[in-house]
Amino acid sequence: MEPEFCYGNGSCLRTVYPVAVRVTLYFGLGSAVVLTLLGNLFVIVAIAHFKQLHTPPNYLTLSLAVTDLLLAVMVMFPGMILSIEKCWYFGEMFCKIYNSSSVLLCTASILNLSFISIDRYYAVCHPMLYPRKITVHTAVIMILVTWCVSSVVGFGMIFLELNILGIEEFYYNNVACEGGCVLFQSRVSSTVSSIISFYIPGVIMLGIYLKIYIVAQRQLRTIGLQNTSSSKVDKHQRKATKTLAFIMGVFLSFWTPFFILNIINPFIGYSVPPNFFETQLWLGYLNSTVNPLAYAFFYSWFRKAFQMIISGRIFQSDMSDTKLFE
């Protein structure tokens, strides 16, 4: 059987899947892209439209939803075509933007979650300080830091070619080819970028939520379950904390396999099978699909806002003042 190339002899070798496999993959991955796009769009519209949701923690949630929506558009959609067709058809410049966006948005996701965990820490552990510490101004600063740091890490690494620093000759002689678009990393690059983008913020988040859990358990024993306005506020905060802890747990579960492979692969001669590596990457992407489903499952306000958006009632006058929760 003659080997197939993306653009003729000398370009990247191409693996051609049977039609049934390609149709199945396009349906499955395409559904994930659409669900990610629509789910996060609903979160963005809900928080932006309803005034009751204009709070610092929801602005951080909005930033996370924007991250997930951009991932669907900038990374998951072209990545789906690359994964199935095994060729890159969008040019060298957009390949760099695609790889930069992948690093940027993954970093932004975990930094958003890190700042959300800080918000939860003050809400549960220091409720008296919370209104002064976590303001709209604070939330805006957190969001700006998230996107600035993520942009520097993502675009800086790819456009300055820091990912192949020291192995340029090996990369251009053995990896790079016309029709390919792979984020290839040296040992130093994969280790440093993974530590900065995932492991350090991940450990910090786990430490913060462990502290929150200990304090929350202590508060439960102290307060009891009396039906007062204070306990209702505490109940609301606990529910918000549980929801965001679940989202953080899903993020770490979905992305940890990829980041383990990302670090060890250069140290074992890049011997991890490409399809297996790609599968773990897509598992990480699917985290952005799950986040809106978590909001729908845990938050009644999201379900109510979703119904109003679907029915078109948000276009009625004064609907932005609707109370979505007590």
N, C-alpha and C positions, 0 to 999 in steps of 0.2 A: 504494500500500500504506500503510495507516494505521500511524503510529508506535506502538510499544508502550511503556508506562510501567510502572515497578515497582509503584506504588501509585496509579494513576490520574493524570489531568492535573495537571501541576505537580511531579510527582515525577521521579526520574531516568529518562532514556530507557533502554530495554532492548534489547539485541541478542539475538535469538532464533536459536540455531543449529538446523539440521535435526536430527531425532531421531538419525540415524546418527552425526552428528558428536558430539552430546551423549553418546551411549552410549559411543563410543570414548574421549572425554575422561574420562568418569567411570571407565571401566575402567583407563585408563593412569594417571591421577593418583591414583585410589583404590588401585591396586596399589602405587604409590610410597609412599603414606601408610602402608599396612599393612606394607610391607617395612621402612620406616623405624622404625615403632613396634616391630615384633617384633625386628628386628636389634639395636636399641639396648637393648631389654628383656633380650635374652640376654646382652649385654655387662654390663649392670648386675647381673643375677642371678649371673653367673659371678664377677665381682670381689667382690661382696658375700658370696657363699657360700663360696668356696674360700679357706682361710686362707693358702695359698701366694701368693695374689695380693694379699694385704693389704700392699702396699708403697707408698711415696710416689708413684712414677711412675704406678702403677695407680690410685691415688686421683684423680690428675689426669685420667687416661683415663676414670674413672668420672664425673667432673664433666662431661667432654665428652659422654659418652653420655647423661647426664641432660638436657643442653642439647638434644641432637638428638631425644630422645624427646619433650620438651616442645614442640619445634618441630612435630613431627608432630601432636600433640594440639591445641595452642593456635593454631597458625598454618596448617599445611598443610591440615588438614581443613576448617576454615571458609573458607580461601582457595580450596580446590578448588570449593566451592559458589559462591563469589563469582565466580571466573574463568569458570565455565560458565554460571551463571544470569544473570550480569551485574547482580545485585541483592543487596543486603545485607538479610537477613531476621532479624537477631539483635539489633537495637536499637542505639541510639547509644552506650550505656555499653560494651557488649561490643565495639563497633567500636573504641573508644579502647583497650580492653584488648588487642584483636587487633593493632592497629598498634603499641602499646607493646611487646607480646610479640615482635613481629617484630624491632624494633630491639634490644630487650634480648637476645634469644637469638643474634642475629647477632654482637653485640658480645661476648657471653659465649663464643661459639665461638672467636673469634680471640684473646681474652684467655686462654682455656684453652690454646690452641695455643702462645701466647707463653710461658706458664709451663712448658709441656711442653718447649719448645725450651731454656729455661734449665736444666731438669733434665738434658736431653741434653748441654748444654754442660759442666756439671760432671762428668757421668758419663764423658765422652770426654776432655775437655781437662784436668780436674783430678781424676782418679780417687781420689787419696789424700785430697782434701778432701771428696769426694762424701758419704761417710757422715755427716760432721759438718754439712755445709751443707744437704743435702736430707734432712730428717727428716719424720716424720709431722706434727709440729708445723708445720714449714715448708710442707708441702703443704696443710694446713688453712688456714693464713694466705693462701696463694695462691688457694685456692678461695673464701674469704670476700671477698678483694679483687675477684676476678672477678665475683662475683654482686652485690656492693654497687655497684661502679662501673657495671656493666651495667644494674642497676635504676634508678640515678640517671639515666643517659643515656636509657634507654628510656621509663620512666614520666614522668620530668621533662620531656622534650621534648614529649610528647603531651598530658599533663594540664595543663601550664602553657601549652600552645599556642605554644611557642617555635618550632615548625616553620613557623608562619604569621606570626611577629612582623614587623610592618611591611607585610604584604600582606593583613591581615584583610579589608578592604573588597573587594578583588579576589576573595579566596577565597569569601566568603559570597555575593557577587553572581554569580560566574561558575562556581564549581566545586561548592560544597556543594548537595546536593539530597536529598530524602527517598528512601531506598533505595540510597544510595551509601555507600561506605566506602573512601576513598582517602587514602593518606599523602601529602599535598601539602606541598611544602617550598619555602621562599624560597631565594634564592641563598645567603644567609649560612648558613641552616640546613643545606642540602644539603652545602655545602662543609665547614662545621665538623664536622657529625656524621659525614661520610664520612672526614674526616681522623682524627678521634678513634677511630672504631669500626673503621676498616679500614687506612688508609694508614700511619699511624705504627706500629701493631703489626706490620703486614705487612712494612715495611722493616726493623724491628728483628729480626723472625724470619729474614728472608733474610740479614741480616748475621751473625746467630748461627750459622745453618746453614752459611754460607760458611766461618766460622771453624772450625766442627766438621769440615767436610770437609777443610780444609787440615791440621788436627791429625791427623785419622784417617789420612790418606794418609801422613803422616810416621811415624805409629806403625806402620803396615803395613810400611813399608820397614825400620824399626828392629827390630821384633819378628820378622818373617818369619812362617812358618806352622808353627812347632814345636808339637807336640802336648803342651802342658803345661796345668795347671789355669789358669794365668794367661791363656794364649792362648784357652782355652775361654771364660773370662769376657769377654775382649776381643771374641771372636766374638759372644757373646750381646749385648753392648752395641752392637756395630756393627749387628747385625740389628735391634735395637730402634730404633736411630737411623735406619736406612734406612726402616723402617716408618713412623715418625712424620714423617720428611722427606717421604715419599710422601703421607701424609695432609695435611700442610701444603701441598704442591704442588697437590693436588687442590682443597683449600679455596681457594687463591688463584686457580686456573684457573676454578673454578666461579663465584666471586663477583666477580672483577675486571670482567667486562663490565657487570654491574649497577652497580657503584660508579662506573665511568666515565660511564655514562649518567646516574646519579643526580646527579653534579656538573654535567655540561654541560646537562642538560635545562632548568633554570631560565634559563640564559644564552642559550638559543636559542628563547625564548618557549614552552617546553613543547611543542615540535613533534615530539618523538620519538613515533611511533605507539604508543598505549596497549597494543595487543596485543604489540608487539615488546618494550616495556618490561616487560610482565608475563611474557613468555617468559624474559627474562634473570633476573627475580626467581625464577621457578620453577627455573631452572638452578642458582641459588644454593641453593635449598631442597634440591635433589637431592643436594647435598654431604652432607647428613645421612643420606641413604640409602646412600651409598657407604662411609662410614666403617666400619660393621660388616663390610662385604664385604672391606675392606682387612685387618681383623683376621683374618677367616676365611682369607684368602689367605696372609698372612705368618706368622701365629702358630699353631703346632701345639697350644698350650695352649688356644686358643680353640676349635679344632675338637673337641678332646677334651672340653672343658667343654660344648660345644654338644650333643655326642652323649649325654652324661650327663644333661643337662637334658631333652632330647627323650624319652629312654628312661624318665625318672622316677627314675633311680638316685640322684639327689641327695637324695631323701627317705629313703634308707637311713641307718642310724646310722653315724656317724664318716666319712661321705663328704666332709665339709668338709675333712678332713685329707689327702685324696687328693693325690698328687704329680702335677701336670700336666706338669712338665718337670724335667729334672735340673739 
